[in-house]
């Protein structure tokens, strides 16, 4: 018995006649396909392979191997078999996905231009161009952020492209989209938070307000002669200031460090 496969059709040739001729087709057990056996006007039989349940190349399998058997009516029965290999083609049914919805990064201010912040990595379960991903900032990313950071559309690398001053901006938010290259592309998004770490790059600024243009020799002890205000644009310990008078041990002046602003008195 000769079994032929053409497209979705299976056709067996049996040179015997009568009861010894072809009687039936059988398909190996599977979850997705069944046989529809048809009879031509001349009495010959052929089978059609019919899809019974949806195929998912990514979740289940991309290749299905089936066995088609043709059986005659003789005693003992004779049969012929053929293998059917079903290759499941990809459709763009999966959007690129990031492994997180929100990323958090710490970056020191004044980081050199070109510093790598992070590399995005979105995966797409499709194949071919349907799985190739390009990255871009979305419209939710502010103009200031896009002026400060660059995003490589192919590699997903995010780098510093402008100087960052903690005293001006303490954090950035950027929204990144990963889009596949299909004709009808799908996309996924994530959010990136960049927190700037303060660097001690600002000198304390001192402002002095004098109450007297001159001091009399008999002015009483405790007379306030000036008020000093000090500020430092840095944060945390970098912004804390300690005041002292140089050579204070030989000068008749002292600082009142208890209250702010600081007073200089005799």
Phi, psi and omega in degrees: 000133181252127182247122182248143177240130177221110182061235179266004183258143173240133183222126180254140175250125179233120183286345177285166180230170177068221181295337182278357181279177182302134180242321187205165174240145177231144178241138179301153183296132179201172185264345194240342188232154171216166181260139171244107184272126181247152178241127179282172181296334179274003178093351179286152183247147171217160184240150174242136178272118186246136176282126184258328180220154185300148177259142176229105184298322185280320186277328185246275180206152182267342181230132176242127178251120183241158176239123177257128181240131175252130185238135177267181184260012182287169176233112358286157181289144175246155183215162173227148183233156175214145177269137176244121179251117181256114178265118181276116180280152183277139165241155184281079183246010178233128177274148174302144181229137171272155180283349174221156173274329182225130176248149179232131183226138173259135182221129180283141179296157182065020176301138183301145175299133184100352179300131179282122178275308177191165176242120180287149179213098176257139181249147179229124185285351177287185180229167180065214181296337178294342181253352179282133190242140171239146185249148176201157172284142176273174180293344179284348178277124186294158178298321179299317180295318181290336175283337184267329184233148175248151178231118178284121185294336182267311184273338183079011180284132175251124184230159175285132177233003176210157181294144182242126180244116181303323183292340178266314181223124183263347178200157178230148172239131175228146181241122186246138177246135172250121183237136178279172187260019179293164178300317173248086191291151172247158184216160174226155183231157172212167180242140180236126177253123179248116180258125183272131178266132183289137173249143182284078186243014179235135177278148174300143178250128185248132175237127183244130175243116183266137178272337185224138177282337178213160181241129178279150184294339182256012177301138184292153176298136181100355178294128179280127182249344180197154174241132183246129173247133182233137176222152177220124185289347177288170184244168177060218179297332179293340181259000178275137186237138174248126180260143175207157177259126179292134182060036182300333184291343181246005181249149182273037182230158179215162178252139171262099183269006184283315184253160174243134000288166183281138179253142171257127182225165180283000000 
